[in-house]
């Protein structure tokens, strides 16, 4: 994914919503309601993914 390292620096350990290669929303939790609100605001589907920060060994 292009620019993933930059996303890791800015949005580590958060959910990110992307449209047209731009971050349109982010946060610790992505609820169904929040997703619906984002979709209504931008008027189209969007891509979401979790940006992992540092590796963790459990």
C-alpha positions in Angstrom: 0.0 0.0 0.0 1.3 3.4 -1.0 2.1 5.7 1.9 1.6 3.1 4.5 4.7 4.2 6.5 3.3 7.7 6.7 -0.1 6.4 7.9 1.7 4.4 10.6 3.4 7.5 11.9 0.2 9.6 11.9 -2.5 7.0 12.8 -0.8 4.2 14.7 -3.3 1.8 16.4 -6.4 3.5 14.9 -9.0 2.7 12.3 -8.7 4.8 9.2 -11.4 5.5 6.5 -9.9 6.4 3.1 -11.5 7.9 0.0 -9.6 8.8 -3.2 -6.3 8.3 -1.4 -7.3 10.7 1.4 -8.0 10.0 5.1 -11.6 11.1 5.7 -12.0 9.8 9.3 -10.0 8.0 12.0 -10.4 6.8 15.5 -9.9 4.2 18.2 -13.2 2.5 17.4 -15.1 2.1 14.2 -18.8 1.5 15.0 -21.5 0.7 12.5 -23.1 4.0 13.3 -19.9 5.9 12.7 -19.4 4.1 9.4 -22.9 5.0 8.3 -22.4 8.6 9.2 -19.1 8.8 7.2 -20.8 7.2 4.2 -23.7 9.7 4.3 -21.3 12.6 4.7 -19.1 11.7 1.7 -22.0 10.2 -0.3 -20.1 7.1 -1.4 -18.5 3.9 -0.1 -15.1 4.1 1.5 -12.3 1.8 2.5 -11.5 1.2 6.2 -8.5 -0.6 7.7 -6.7 -0.8 11.0 -3.2 0.8 11.0 -1.0 -1.2 13.4 1.6 0.6 15.4 4.6 -1.2 16.8 4.7 -5.0 16.7 3.5 -6.6 19.9 4.3 -10.0 21.2 1.7 -11.5 23.5 
